[in-house]
Amino acid sequence: MTSNEQARVTIEQMKSPIGRPASQRATLIGLGLNKIGRRSSLVDTPSVRGMIAKVAHLVRVVDAE
């Protein structure tokens, strides 16, 4: 895989962050999400995977290329 062909992961927000800790809200914003149904495509790195794991109950992975 060349530098131009980085693996990407697409996530979709499924639940609201209302009533969740501030760190989880900040994680959603860091992932580029802020409303239910929004999708974000990010480079698949260990740090992004860790962020997804932190808010796994609020998001779903649509596809990992």
N, C-alpha and C positions, 0 to 999 in steps of 0.2 A: 504494500500500500504506500503510495507516495504521499507527500505532505498535502497535496491538493485533495486527496481522497480519504479524508478522515471519517471514521465511523461516526454515525449520528444516531441519536435516540430522540424520539418524539414523545412528549408527555402531554396529557390532557388533565386539567383540573376537574374533578368530579364533585367535590364537596367544598363547602364554605369554611373559611378560617375563623368565623365568628365563634368566640368562646375558646379559642385555642391560645396557647402561649405565644407571646410576642416573637419568640425565636422561630416558631413554625411559620408565622406570618411573614417574617423577614426571609425565610428560606424560600417560600413561594415566590416572593418578589424577585429574589436572586435567580430563580429558575425562569423568570419572565412571565409568571402567571399572576393574575389578580382577580379574575372572574370565572365563575363556573362555565365550563365549555370551551375555554380558551386553550389553545395548543401552543407548544413551544418546541422547537427543534434545536437541540444542543449537541455539541461534540461530546462523544461518549468517553468521558474520563473518569478516573476513580473519585475525584471530588464531586462531579455531577452525580454519579451513582450514590455517593454518600448522602447528598442532599435529597435525592429521590427517596432513599430509604428512610430519611428522617420524617418525611411527609407522605409516606406510602399509603396512609389511610385517607389522604385527601386527593391523591392523583392516581392515574393509571398510565402505564406505558403503552402507547398506541402501536409503535413499532420500533424495532432496533435494527438498523441496516448494517 
